[in-house]
Amino acid sequence: MKLYTFPIAPNPTKVRLYLAEKAALGGKIALEEVTVNLIEREQRSPEHLARNRFGTLPVLELDSGARLIESLVIIDYLERLHPEPTMFGPDPETWAQARQLERIADLGVLLPIGRIVHTTDSPVGYPANPAVAAYYRERLRPNLAHLEAELEDGRPFLAGERVTVADCTLAAALQFGRFRKLAFLDERPRLAAWDERYRGREAAKAVLVL
Ligand SMILES: N[C@@H](CCC(=O)N[C@@H](CS)C(=O)NCC(=O)O)C(=O)O
């Protein structure tokens, strides 16, 4: 299997954090990582468009030649191939809670932060658009408030005592903000503490560069 990625880009980073966390738990998954340089616009090359006509990352190329082009589907696929140790949860309820938090971290945080970055100071040259940035800042607010509230019970990670895919997605999103010096946790003390705790761990340090 080949995983096409680029550092700091949040969707590939989410998958790479998943792999690092899984490996840290003893579940190393063998695959080759291939860099597609988004800054150099290699995602628009005929070679990459042949892999993924949307011209995005990540892409997981299976040994059969089939390709997966959605980050969470890539994680789901790898999780099915290697169910242990689980990166969601051992029973249906904890699995669902972790997946729900992942969806909130992805659709409610990663996506808005991505739009804010790209309409404020896009690393790949998208035009600035303050109105769109303001719209996504509003969309971000209730999602961060929800995650902040989830941490009220003192749990160390988003879904409980152990790291799940939800933590990977949130960490990938926040790194992308830091890349453009955008901070989102100033009024979220529990999330700020979570961020420090999560980033202090070896698996996170192996992937996150900012
Ligand atoms: N829904 C896709 C989104 C993928 C995506 O937007 N990837 C970004 C990097 S985080 C990308 O490749 N952008 C390249 C571009 O916009 O040119 C997923 O979750 O995998």
PDBQT file of the ligand as one rigid body, heavy atoms in Angstrom, charges set to zero:
ROOT
HETATM    1  N1  LIG A 301     -12.498  15.265   2.081  1.00  0.00    +0.000 N 
HETATM    2  C1  LIG A 301     -11.145  15.067   1.763  1.00  0.00    +0.000 C 
HETATM    3  C2  LIG A 301     -10.500  16.431   1.685  1.00  0.00    +0.000 C 
HETATM    4  C3  LIG A 301      -9.093  16.365   1.165  1.00  0.00    +0.000 C 
HETATM    5  C4  LIG A 301      -8.453  17.750   1.040  1.00  0.00    +0.000 C 
HETATM    6  O1  LIG A 301      -9.128  18.778   0.872  1.00  0.00    +0.000 OA
HETATM    7  N2  LIG A 301      -7.129  17.749   1.095  1.00  0.00    +0.000 N 
HETATM    8  C5  LIG A 301      -6.370  18.986   0.994  1.00  0.00    +0.000 C 
HETATM    9  C6  LIG A 301      -5.191  18.928   1.959  1.00  0.00    +0.000 C 
HETATM   10  S1  LIG A 301      -5.732  18.957   3.634  1.00  0.00    +0.000 SA
HETATM   11  C7  LIG A 301      -5.756  19.102  -0.389  1.00  0.00    +0.000 C 
HETATM   12  O2  LIG A 301      -5.240  18.134  -0.908  1.00  0.00    +0.000 OA
HETATM   13  N3  LIG A 301      -5.747  20.308  -0.957  1.00  0.00    +0.000 N 
HETATM   14  C8  LIG A 301      -5.107  20.558  -2.203  1.00  0.00    +0.000 C 
HETATM   15  C9  LIG A 301      -5.690  21.714  -2.949  1.00  0.00    +0.000 C 
HETATM   16  O3  LIG A 301      -6.679  22.296  -2.497  1.00  0.00    +0.000 OA
HETATM   17  O4  LIG A 301      -5.149  22.028  -4.005  1.00  0.00    +0.000 OA
HETATM   18  C10 LIG A 301     -10.492  14.163   2.825  1.00  0.00    +0.000 C 
HETATM   19  O5  LIG A 301     -10.927  14.201   3.984  1.00  0.00    +0.000 OA
HETATM   20  O6  LIG A 301      -9.578  13.414   2.495  1.00  0.00    +0.000 OA
ENDROOT
TORSDOF 0
